[in-house]
Structures are given as C-alpha cells and as structure tokens.
Amino acid sequence: MFLAMNPFDILPTVTVSRTRPRVSAKELADKYVVTMSAPGVKTDDIAVSAGDGHIHLEATLRKATDKTMQVSIDGLFGPRTIRAVQSFLKQMGLDPGPIDGYFGSRTVKAVQEFLILREYDVGPTDGIFGRRSARAMQQWLKDVDVVEEGFAIGPIDGIFGPRSVVGLQATLNALQVPAEHDATFKRSIELPREADLNGSIRVTHEDGVLNVVVAKVPSAPTRQLTINADNVAVEAKSDDAALVDDTKEEKHEAEWETVVSPEEDLKAKLAGEGVDAAMVDHLLELHGADADACFHDLEKLRSWESAIADLVEMGLADLVANQKALLKHEGSVKAVVRELVSARAAAE
C-alpha cells in the first residue's frame, strides 16, 4: 500500500502557508475604524467593499516563488513526504485538502484523480489507496523518470513499500514542489447601524497595515424650543424632542470589538480543555468550526481513557495516534490495535 507509515502515527505538523492577517475594529467618537495587519501583502492584492451592514475584506497572500520543499530520501512515508505530495497535487490544480501531512481520504482521492487524468487505472475514485492505486502510482513514477540515471522503482506490484517511497521522494525533490501557495483570506465585519456605509469610506494601506475608516451617520441638528412666556430655552433632539442632559460627559473613544475567527475561538476553547495541539488540529480538520461535534468527540475520548491506557500498556505509546484511531474506529480497541500494529510492521 501507499501507506508505508500510518497517517495517524504523525507528529504535530506545520501547515505550508503564511500567517493569516489579524483583524480588529474599534469605535471612535465620530467613526468606526477596521484595521487589518497583513505584512507583505501588496495594495493590489487587497480588496475592500461594503454592503448589508458589513465591511468585506479580502487579501491574497502570495506564495514565495523561490522556496521549494525537499524531503529526506529515507523510504518512510512520513508527514513531510505527505505534505510534499499534497503541495504537488495542489500545484497540479487538484484539491488534496489542507497541506497538513495527513494522508486522509481527501488527499488519496486527489492522488487518484491525478493518475486518472494521466490515463492510469486506479479503480474507483473512492479515497482508498488500494493495490490498483498503488500500482498506478508506481507506474507513473517509472514513466515520469525525472530522477538520476540508475534509479529503479522496483516491481510494479501494488505494494507501496520503502523502495516505492524512495522513488516518490526522489521524484518530488526533482520536480521542485513549491513550499507555499497563494492563499485567499476573507473576512466580513458587521458594523453598528450608526455606520454610514452609503457615505465616504476611506481606505489606507501602509507598511502592511490596512485601515478602513467609516464615518458615523450625522446626528440630527438640535433646535431651540420656547417654553412659556419667560422664553426659557432648552435643547432637544429634532427627531424625538427628548431633553438633552448636557451634564453627561461624552465618551470620545471606546473599544468596540476584537474580531476572532470561529476556528481560532474553538481552537482556544479546546486548548483550554487541555487537549493536545495535534489533537485540536485533528478535531478541527474533522469538524471545522462545529463546536458541538468537536466537544462530542472530546467527551468520547474521555470515556475511553481506560482503553487508551490499555493501548499504552500494549506498547502503543503514541497517545495522539491512539486517540485518532479510537475516534476512527468508534472506540474498538481490537480494530485500533490491528491498524496500528499493521502500520508499525509496514513502517519497519
């Protein structure tokens, strides 16, 4: 199989992308200011629009064209090799999912689609890397022939062992797979109804900081109301005739809100529950920003603590790998042991 190393037996990974911009917003006496910190983003790569009570920000984070990925040619199908595969597939216009070093069904399906487009027989495009898909990959590596002379892929037998992995690693290095890809960042900020989105919106971008200034709707002018014959005047709002208490001190500047994405908020909550960083990333990959689903899986893991302890006693010491496999097999220790032991044997 292509999985010479189980995708669950991986260390925490670093995604191949630039830091996402930080967005904040605050209210001043006569305006709202939305700020996006986007170092390295050019003015032409930023778009700002307004509508439906929102400011819409979009930034394109450009890849570094001089950076390529290099993997160790060691015959181990580990996280770095998987990330290189995912980056290569994305370069080819396919969707392998996040570049995270996890060889899941989405990445496998992209591999199958890549091979089918080149007229190799992978069987059904089902996201399962079986012998037919492995054989097609071996044949592609042999046909593409971009590594040094004298290299041999080994038999085209559908068993993707260390020799096949070495061939894959050498091919990826020879193809100079990009280390980064263009990424699009989008964020919509809801403004209070006092914001004048139909008026003038001022946008500045300097030294990697974008500022969007939206004026407040001008308040209605005041008028004098004459009360009784003594001509005593008081100020009142023209729209509702309410008396103005001029003893109140105007609040000239107040923090409005700091915008945090749902994913960042959920990640912080899970981390606060003591969840390992790699496990947090795995739960977010499985469920996105669905907090109920993530915490439901977390409760299941807590109920399986004795099973996790049993797995450690059996010599399966990678706690994160044990947790991921238990979630995959719905708590079946027998299925987990079978998978992890088989993966260890294949890796050796």
N, C-alpha and C positions, 0 to 999 in steps of 0.2 A: 504493500500500500504506500501511498504518498506520505502517510503519517509515520515516518520512521521515529518520530517523537510525538507523544501525545500532546495535543494542543492545550490540554488542561494543566500539564506539568510545565508551566512557564512562570518566569519571574515577572514582577510588575514591569510594564512596558512604558516607553515614552513615545507618544504619537509624533508622526513626522509632519509637523505643522507649526506655524508661527503663533506666538501668543495672541489670543483674541483681544480686540480693543476693549478698554474699560469705559463704561458709560455712566455718567452721573448727571443729576439735574437738581437745580435749586431755584427758589423763588426770591426775587428781589422786590423792592417797593413798587416798581412800575413795569416789571418784565420777568420773563422766565428764561433761564439760561440752561441749555443742554450741552454738555461737554463730552466729547469722545476722544480719549487718548489713543492714538494709533501711530506709534513710532514707525517710520519707514514707509508709511502709506502716502502716495503722491496725491496731489489735489485732484488730478484727472481720474483717480480711482475711487473717489468718494462722491456719492450722490445723496442729496437731501430733498425730501418732498414733504408736503403737509396735506392733511385731509382727514375727515372723520374724527376730528378732535385729537389727532396724533401727529407727532413728528416722526417721519420714517427715515432711518439712516441705513445706508448700505456702503460697505467698503470692500474693495477687492485686495486681498493680501497676496502680493505677487511672490512667486517662488524665487529662490536664489538659483540662477541658471548655472552657476559654477560648482554646485555641490552635487555629488553622486554618492550612492550607497555602495559600500564594499563589505562583503560578508566573508567570514573565515571559511576556508575550504576544508571542513573537518568531517563531512558526512553526517552531521547532526542537523536534523530539520527543526531548529530552534526558533525562538521569537525573531531574531534579527533576519534570518533567512526568510521567514514568513512575511515580515514587513517589506523585504525587498520584492518578494513575489507580488504582494498587494500593490506596491508602488508601480511595479512594471505593468500590472493589469490596468491600473488607473491611467497610466501613460498611454496605453493602447485604447483608451476610450471606454473601458468596461467599469462596472461598479462592484468592487470587491468589499464594499463596506468600509468602516474606519481602518486606517493603517495602524493596527494595534498589535500585530504579532500573534493574533488568534486565528487559527485555520478552521473557521466555522463553515457552516453550510453556504453562507453568502459568498465567501471567498472561493469555496470549492466550485460553486455554480459559475462564478466568473471565469475560473480556470477552464471549466468545461465549455463555456461559450467561446472563449478564446480559441480552444482547439477545434471546435466545430466550425468556426469561421475559416479555419485553415484546412477544412475537409478531413479531419481526423475523427475516427469512430470512438466516441466516449460512452456510447449507450445513452440512456435517458439523462436529460439535464436536470438532475434531482438534488444536487448539492451533496452527494455521497461519493467520495473518491474511492471507487472500487477498482478491480483489476483492469477493466476496459479503459477507464480514465487514466490509470497509471501507465498502461501500455501505450496509450496515445501520447502521454507526456514524454515517455522515454523515446518514442519515435520522433517527436518534434525536436527534442534535444539533439538527437542524432542527425536529423535533417538540417537543422539550422547551422550546426557545425561552425560556431564562431570562436571556439577555444583553440588553444595551441595544438599544433600537429602532434600526433601520437596519443591523443586522449581517446579513451574508449569508454563508452557509456555502459558497457556490459550487455547482457542479454535483454532483448525486448520481451520480457516475460510477465509484465504486470505486477511485479514485486518491486516496489519502490524502496529499495534498501540503501545502504550507505553509498554504494557506487553511483546509483542514480542521483542521490542527493548531492554528491560531489559534482556530478555533471551539471546539475541545476545551479549550484553555487558558482561554478566557474563560468557558466553561461550568463548568469545575471551580472557578474562582475565585468565580463567582456562587453555586455550591452550597455553599461554605464547607466544604470537605473537612477532616475532623479531622486534626490533626498527630500525634496519639497515639491509641492504642487500649489497652483493658485487656489485660493480658498475665498469664498464669499461670506462676509459677515453681514447679517441683517438684524436690525432692532427697531421696534416701534415703541415710542414713548408717549403715553397718554398725558395730555396737558389738561389742567383745570379749565373749566368753561370760561374763566376770565381771560384766557389767552386769545389774542386777536390773530387767528390763523388766516383771516382774509386781508390782513393788513401787511405791513412790511416785515419780512423775515430776513434778518441779517446773518450771513454765514461767513465765518473767517476760518482759515486753516493755516497755521504757522507752527513750525518746529514739531510737527507730528501731533498737534492738538487742534481738534475741530471744535469750534464754538458756534452754536445756533442760538440766536437771541430772538425771542418772540415777545413783542410788546403786549401789555395788558389792554383790554378794551377800556377806553377812556371812561371814567365815571361821569355821570350826568352832572351838568353845572348846577350850582346852588342858586337860589333866588331868595329875595327878601319877602317875608310875609308880614304884613302890617297887622298888629294885634291891638284892638280897641283904639280909643281916641288919643291915647297917650303916645301913639306911634312907636310902641316898643317893638323892635325888630329882632327876629331870631332867624338863624339859618336853617333851611330844611332841604332835603333831597327833593328835586323836582319830580321824581317819578313816584314817590310814595309819601311825601310830606312828613317823613319821620324827623324828629328833632335830632340835631347833631350834638353829641356830647363832646365839646371841644377840649374837655379835660383829659380825654384819653390820649395816651402817647402812641403815636403811630409806630408800628413795627416795621422798620426800614429794611431789615434783612432777616430771612428765616430759612433754615434748611427745609427743603421740600421733600426730596426722597433720593435714595441711592438705589439705582436700578441693578438688580441681580437676576441673572437668568434662572429659569426654573431648574435647569440641570445643576447650576452652581449651588443653588439653595438646597436641593435634595442631596447633593454630594456632601455639603457641610453637615446636614442633619444625620446622614448615615455615619459620617466620621465621628460625630458626637456620640453615636451609639457604640463606639469602639470597634467599628468594622474596619478590617484591613483595607488599605488603599487599593490593592489589586482586586479585592472582592467588591469594593464600591464601584470600580470601573466595570466589573463584570455585570453587576446588577443593573447599572445604567445602560450597558450595551443590550441587555436582555429586555429591559422595560422602558428605556428612555426616561422621561421625566414623570412617569407614572409612580407616584409615591406609594400608593396603596399596594401596587404589585411588588415593589421593592421591599417594603416592610413586611408583606406577607411571606416573601421568600426568607427574609431575615428571621421571622418567627419560626419558620420550618427548620432553619439551620439551628436555632437554639433548642428546638425539641429533639434534634439529632445529635446533641453533644456527646451522649454515650456512644453512639455509632462512630463519631469522629475519633473518640478516644480509643475505640477498638481498632480502628484502621491504623492509628499511630502505633499501637502495640504489635500490629502485624508487620511493622516495618515501613509503612506508608506514611512518612513523616511530614510530607508537604501538606500543611493544613489547608491552604487555599485550594490546592488541587483536589483535596478530599471534599471540600465544601462544594466546589463547582460540579464535581462528578455526582455527589449526592443530589444536588438540585436537578441535574440532567436525568438521573435515574429515579427520581422521586423517593429517595431515602432507601433504596435497595442496596444493602451492603454487599450482597453477593454480586450484583451487577457492577458495582463500583470496583470491587477487588478484581473481578475478571478484566475490566477495562484497563485499570492502572497497572496490573501485573503484566498484561499483554503489551502495553505501551513500553514498560520498562525493558521487557525482553527484546522488543523490536529495536529500542534505542541502543542496547548493548550489542 
